[in-house]
Amino acid sequence: MESYRELVIRPMKESHQKSETGLYIHYPFCQQKCCYCHFASSLFERELHQKWLAAIRGEIQKAAASFSDYVVIDTVYLGGGTPSLLTPEEVGELLASVRQNFDTQLNEVTLEVNPTAEVERIGDWLQTGVSRFSFGAQSFDPVVLRVLGRDHTPEQTRLLVEAAHRAGADNIGLDLMIGVPGESPRSLEVNLEALAELRPEHVSVYLMEELENVPFRKIWEKDPVSEERAAETYETYRFSLEDRGWFQYEISNFASYGYECQHNLKYWKYQPFLGMGPAASSHLSNFRWTNPTGLDDWLVFLDTGKPGFSEFVELTPEEEVRECLASRLRLKEGISLEELAWRFPEVDFSAYELKIKRLLDDGLLQINDGRVRIPSEKFLVSNSIISELIY
Ligand code: SF4
């Protein structure tokens, strides 16, 4: 029986060029488990960290043995969890392992950094080849940080960003969480003041959601943020950031021109990516799969080669079109219908044409120069617009 890697490679063999592919590496440990978090992460333990390090190198080698003839890795994203718990030496070794095993033309290497990270590490991470930092600021309002139960202060984020600038980092992203109980107009003010002072190249603004099965639910139930208030907050950020020179390019993401996150654009543009580590997803040719979520299950999967994926899907061209539309419409630039038809020549688009016309008439889609997009003021209802289009 064919292994899953042989299955994935089969269509790739027909293409005569390597595809530019992003590589996501998931580090699954944190110093504390935040009460609102639904990411795959558990508490840091030195022994588990060492196991992960050995295993991820093995996974990079195994994946490269199958896929390196067909891909060129051009972005790396170290996410988590808290990958800033990796020392500069460990990050350097991981990147060396990627370079040794794959053909690479790295034009972006992102490291997610928790504001509790040691300031002294910043310059050393840059030396290893990290070219972009994404700081999990969440907020510069201490009240909001307290509600979120974060273990850092606004001052720690400031010190890290300043240290990164001093060390020569020229691609810095700050993540903010909005729509949090306890947020006030003052929260917006202090966040905008901090952004003006720190001038990151990239700002992500995440609206708090998906609170099922996390302890934060109890806090939320005592002081819920209504949909209207959350929408108002999101719109205020959208306008305020654009006014100050960070242009929206995706529902939650804003950047100075030329500083859009190249790795994340691969997800939204429906381009290939490989994921390593527990719970990491991959999408190559017409296959999409997700590694086992738990550390132990992932270690067994690597040891035995038994997939045990939480998901492994071979997509039909029709399914690919649906997924492509769903992810591309998150981008402000939308999607070119001509490009879609060229990419999936076997798909009949007539049903889409009718739905697009209806959504255009209702003002839920716009069309310019052959590109269909969701108007920015409708981004908050993008899920229902996309569902209407693709189902
Ligand atoms: S630091 Fe980030 S990944 Fe870790 S528990 Fe908190 S929110 Fe989740």
Boltz pocket constraint, residues with backbone or C-beta under 6 A from the ligand:
constraints:
  - pocket:
      binder: B
      contacts: [[A, 29], [A, 30], [A, 32], [A, 33], [A, 34], [A, 37], [A, 38], [A, 39], [A, 41], [A, 80], [A, 81], [A, 82], [A, 114], [A, 136]]
      max_distance: 6.0
